Amino acid sequence: MSFLRNRMGTIVVVIIGLALFAFIAGEVVQYGKSFFTGDQTTVGEISGEKINYEAFSARLDQNTKQYQQQFGQNLTPQLTSYVQNITWNQYLSQIIFKKEVEKVGVVVGADETKSMISGTNPDPEVARNFTNPQTGQLDRAQLNQFLNNMQNAPASDPMRAQWADFVAARIDAKKMEKYLAIVHNGLYVNSLEATDDYEAKNKLANFKYVTLPYAAVPDSKVTISDGDYQAYYDEHKSSFKNPQELRTFKYVSFNAAPSKEDTAAIKLQADKLAADFKASTNDSLFVQINAIDAVNKAALAFVHKGQLDPKIDSVMFNAPKGFVYGPYVSNGSYKVSKLVDEQVGPDSVKARHILINPATEGGLPKAIAKADSIKKLIEGGKSFGDLAKMYSIDKASAEKDGELGTFGRGAMVPVFDDAVFNGKKGDLKVITSQFGVHVIQIEDQKGSSKVVKVATVDRPLLASSKTQSEAFSKAQTFLSATNGDNFDAQAKKEGLEVKTAPDVTGIAAGLPGLDNAREVVKWVFKADKGDIADKAFTVGTQYIVPRVTEIKLEGYLALDAVKKQIQPAVLNIVKAKQLTEKLQAAANGASSIDQVAQKAGATVVPVENIVFANPVLPGIAQENKLIGSIFGSQPNKVSKPIAGDHGVYVYVLNSFINPAPLTNAVTVKQQLGQAMLQRADNQVFDALKDKANVKDYRAKFL
């Protein structure tokens, strides 16, 4: 107690100090977390302008839907990555050029905007959206009607906001066009450049050479010093600039694909399915109950020859109604298909419609009743186009009198297809689809061919829980036995192949051998060099265990990071020194190329009709240094040794054959100017991008 009393002041101070330290440390940790995790709402920065993730995601979603509508397919991981890059490049182009045109002072005035939208020569995008499908020409009446509707629409109308965004985008595009026109107007090819290009393509050189190839010196006889590596690195440093962070990882995989037993068991299920399908009297209901794939569950539709799975296409077009084919394997599933119906029908139909929304009409019965009333009005002589403008919620077609144009089978939903392809010209029909209630008029039908309706049920070829469990267990065993130092050794011990995924970007989705590796890549970009994942990733039918082996940061790569890459080139440089000395010794005192060859133990090779613009040495490859040196030399003089890309050379120029003088440089200047213009836009964009200080954080989000 005496001890405590004597030292109480000190103890209290220490306790208070520790408490304050703990408080401050806690704040530092929290701040540090915030600092190191970064801004969780910013997907990138371009010229200091942040790109919000929600905005990026919305545009990505829009681009994805447009891609799916245009190409009619779901996106694979590779296509997803492609659309993501398109979206990112849209932001790059938009922001970079926006800042540049503002700096230069490029503007688009009100009169110019009006002319661009409704003038005699409207913007191509405007013209494309208001083209009459029958004539292929701009439908100016339709355009004017639309503009009038937009002018009178209330401010809250979403269509008006969409139109404003469209016009703003066209104005931005026009500004970019003007900016690039300024650049184009500054490009010029003079007569001297035209003459040089003409001679480079037409002046001929005839020469002889002697070579000592690098391949003649075994790599084992060459020692590369650190100085050799450093000298090459310093000379070529600009080529080692890394535009984005890249990572390399090794991995082992454990196969969890269906075993023979799994496949046999699924085949038995498919056999039973085939027997039941044959006996079925309600094919649509059978498919809804038994199909697994959503594509097979979709409403059945008539299709032309060539539109079915290749494995059943010919079979079904030569089979009787009710024929069942299968089980057969297609796209990773056992499938059974049944020919439900067949008929001869038109190849294409021209139709128009009026679409009624049940939600705004008080329910489906009322919407159908309204559609029936509209149908009677049309039958009584009322204008279909006027009624479409009045009642249709499909404004895009309503502005065109309800016209949908001419289309083939499969362009519309199945119920719509059935109505127009099974009817006859002039028919008026009322149908219901997932979009609402349609009043349809068939305007024309063209062509005639056989179509079939095929129902398909499937059983995916999936691994059993036993197969997956065994593969997963092997992966876990490997994980528990390995660390950063023994990854390769443990893989070899277990008979596993170690594969490498080199120079992976942060947004990569599919890699060679790994179709959907997004989760693996995300882990790789969060890990440190040498780290091994603490779990096995599921990639398709494999379990993957990755280990990060190399990180190449954005910017100039260090010598160690490129040493392996540059080793062949450095080897050749060291070999060139040896071979140059040998050829130099052979050339000393020699009066002809033949004497050089004899001393060096080589052969003289004659070459004719080489042009500067195509510096390829016949039988070897491109040799820029050698051909460039020849075109700058004098005839009948034995050259000094030239270290090329494939060996060291000594040559003697026999003669030049000069082309006829260039009498008209205009054509050559035009050709060079056109080539320059084709490169200019991309080169301008690349130059502006280099200055824009682009920071790409997509790897954290996508």
Disulfide bonds with the S-S distance in Angstrom:
none
